């Protein structure tokens, strides 16, 4: 058998074994950032490393809560920036956008800070949504 034919046979065999799920594909070792996300949601398959989160500030009264949220995301998941809603920054470079108002880009719509501060369940739900969206992006 010629070398070319042997390489083709090996390639076809490996492809068949992957197709039949008899040979698992090698997964690259996740980055430390992704390992942190996996720790919070281990049942969700990771696709790639998050590039970061942007939080759009539309109401100054919510700034203390949003700073705490940003710090939690930064410490546990990935980089975060807080920007004013009317900022000219290109938001398409971020993996996740958190905003209190509807925008054209893909984002998570936030409630007013007082609603999260009154209800620990809402705060917990928000954290789960953020982790889920970062893992699936």
N, C-alpha and C positions, 0 to 999 in steps of 0.2 A: 504494500500500500504506500502511496506517495504521502509525503508529509502534509500536503494540502488536504487530501482526503481524510487523513487521520484527524487533523484539526477540526474539520467539518463534522466528523462523526462524534468527536468529544463535545463540541459545541451543541450539536443537536441533542445529544444524550442529556447534557446538563439542563438544556432548555426544557426537555420533556420531564425530567425529574422535578424541576421547579413548577411546571404546569400542573403536575399531579400532586404537588405539595409533599413530595417524598424527600426533597432536599431543600431545607430552609435557606432563604436568602440571608446573606450576612448583613447585619445591621451595623452601621457605623456607630462608634461610641458617642453618646450624646455629650454636648458641651455641658459645663457646670451649670449654666443657666437652665438648660433643658432638664437636667437632673433635678433641679429645684422644682420645676413645674411638674415633672413626673411624680415627685414626692406628694404633691397636693392632689393630683388626679392620675393615679397609676393605671386606671383601666382605659385611658384614652391613648390611642396611637399617635405618636409625634410625627410631624412631617418635616419641619425644618426649624431652625432657631429663630425665635422672634427677634425682630429688629428694634422693637421698642414701642412704648405706649405714649400717646399724647393725650393730655386732659385739657379740654377747651373750657376756659373760665368765662362764664357769661354773667355771673353775679358775684360781686366781691364778698357778700355775706357768707358764701359757701367756701371761700378760700381756706379757712382753717381745716375743714373736713377734707377738702380736696388735697391739701398738703399732706395730711395724715394718710390718705389713700395712696398718694404718690409715693410716700416713704415706704409703705408696706409693700407695694409692687416692686419698688426699687430694691428693697432688702431681700425679697423672697423670689422675685421672678425675672425682671428685666429692666433696662433703662426706661426712665420716665421724664417727660417734659410737661410743664404746665404752661400753656399759652393763652393769651387773651383770645376771645372768640373772633375778633376782627383782625387777627394776625395774618400777615401775608406769607407765612411759612408754607411750604409745599407739604401738605398732610399725607400725600400718597406714599411717602417714604416710610411711614409708620405702620407697624403691624396691626395696631388697634387704636382707635380713636374713641375717647370717652367724652360725650358732649351732653349738655342739658337741652339742646335744641336740635331739631332735625337738620341734617346736612346731606349733601349729595353723596358723599363717600360712605363706605361701609363703616358703621360705628355702633357703639352701645349707648343707648339713650339713658342718661342718668336722671334720677329724681332729684328733688331739692335735698340739700344736706340734712335739713331738719327731719325729713322722713326716715333717713337712715339712722339718725341719732336717736329717734324715738323707738325704732323697731330693730332689735338685734337680728331678727329673722330676715328682714330686708337687707341688712348689711351682709349677713352670711350668704344670702342669695346672690348679691352683687359680686362678692368675692368668687363664688363658684362660677358665675358667668364669665368673669374676667379670666380666670384660669382656663376654663373650657375654650374660650375664644382664642387665647394665646396658644393653646396646644393644637388646635385645629387649623391655625393659620399657616 
